[in-house]
């Protein structure tokens, strides 16, 4: 049986949008906050995925 692999990019995107939207509510601009959070989430998730997939 194959084990399911979780994508860190997807998880980073979800948490990034949530945190960005929360900050957007605080600063009264939720759309920009969610967009910036999504960008950071994708970048951080890709970095985590690249470290996970490194074989030494």
C-alpha positions as a Python dict, from the first residue, in 0.01 Angstrom:
ca = {
    (1, 'X'): (0, 0, 0),
    (2, 'X'): (127, 345, -89),
    (3, 'X'): (141, 607, 181),
    (4, 'X'): (-16, 943, 103),
    (5, 'X'): (230, 1230, 69),
    (6, 'X'): (123, 1568, 199),
    (7, 'X'): (236, 1871, 3),
    (8, 'X'): (402, 2137, 215),
    (9, 'X'): (317, 2393, -52),
    (10, 'X'): (-55, 2328, -5),
    (11, 'X'): (-31, 2346, 371),
    (12, 'X'): (179, 2662, 347),
    (13, 'X'): (-79, 2816, 116),
    (14, 'X'): (-366, 2740, 355),
    (15, 'X'): (-188, 2877, 661),
    (16, 'X'): (-44, 3174, 469),
    (17, 'X'): (-387, 3283, 345),
    (18, 'X'): (-536, 3241, 692),
    (19, 'X'): (-264, 3444, 863),
    (20, 'X'): (-264, 3704, 584),
    (21, 'X'): (-642, 3744, 602),
    (22, 'X'): (-621, 3787, 978),
    (23, 'X'): (-357, 4056, 939),
    (24, 'X'): (-565, 4210, 661),
    (25, 'X'): (-860, 4240, 899),
    (26, 'X'): (-639, 4416, 1151),
    (27, 'X'): (-501, 4659, 891),
    (28, 'X'): (-841, 4699, 717),
    (29, 'X'): (-736, 4548, 381),
    (30, 'X'): (-814, 4177, 378),
    (31, 'X'): (-761, 4118, 3),
    (32, 'X'): (-402, 4241, 5),
    (33, 'X'): (-330, 4061, 332),
    (34, 'X'): (-459, 3730, 194),
    (35, 'X'): (-260, 3776, -127),
    (36, 'X'): (62, 3850, 55),
    (37, 'X'): (-2, 3560, 292),
    (38, 'X'): (-62, 3325, -2),
    (39, 'X'): (264, 3432, -162),
    (40, 'X'): (463, 3377, 156),
    (41, 'X'): (286, 3044, 217),
    (42, 'X'): (376, 2914, -129),
    (43, 'X'): (739, 3023, -90),
    (44, 'X'): (780, 2873, 258),
    (45, 'X'): (604, 2552, 151),
    (46, 'X'): (830, 2514, -152),
    (47, 'X'): (1139, 2562, 66),
    (48, 'X'): (1017, 2297, 309),
    (49, 'X'): (939, 2057, 21),
    (50, 'X'): (1286, 2106, -127),
    (51, 'X'): (1448, 2021, 207),
    (52, 'X'): (1225, 1714, 249),
    (53, 'X'): (1307, 1581, -98),
    (54, 'X'): (1684, 1628, -66),
    (55, 'X'): (1870, 1300, -71),
    (56, 'X'): (2218, 1298, 73),
}
